[in-house]
């Protein structure tokens, strides 16, 4: 049972990636350019995740 296990850098990046995509989706109905910007940031985080492997 690992209640207090620390998250690895990869796990933190994955959470950040999911949050950016979720925020971009919500923003897509309000401000398309901001949504595109958030999607781009999410893609940059995904590249960092791939480099962690």
C-alpha positions in Angstrom: 0.0 0.0 0.0 1.7 3.2 -1.2 -0.4 6.0 0.2 2.5 8.4 0.4 4.5 7.3 -2.6 6.0 10.3 -4.4 5.1 10.8 -8.0 7.8 10.5 -10.6 8.6 13.3 -13.0 6.8 11.4 -15.8 3.6 11.0 -13.7 3.6 14.7 -12.9 4.0 15.6 -16.6 1.2 13.2 -17.5 -1.1 14.9 -15.1 -0.1 18.3 -16.4 -0.7 17.1 -19.9 -4.2 15.9 -19.2 -5.1 19.1 -17.4 -3.9 21.2 -20.4 -6.0 19.2 -22.8 -9.1 19.4 -20.6 -8.7 23.1 -20.3 -8.2 23.5 -24.0 -11.4 21.5 -24.6 -13.4 23.7 -22.3 -11.9 26.8 -23.9 -12.7 25.7 -27.4 -16.3 26.9 -27.2 -15.3 30.3 -25.8 -12.0 31.3 -27.3 -10.6 29.2 -30.2 -7.2 30.9 -30.3 -6.6 30.3 -26.5 -7.7 26.7 -27.1 -5.1 26.3 -29.8 -2.5 27.8 -27.6 -3.3 25.4 -24.7 -3.2 22.5 -27.2 0.2 23.5 -28.3 1.4 23.7 -24.7 0.0 20.2 -24.1 1.9 18.9 -27.2 5.1 20.4 -25.7 4.5 18.5 -22.5 3.9 15.3 -24.4 7.3 15.7 -26.1 8.8 16.0 -22.6 7.0 12.8 -21.5 8.3 11.0 -24.6 11.9 12.1 -23.7 11.5 10.7 -20.2 11.3 7.1 -21.5 
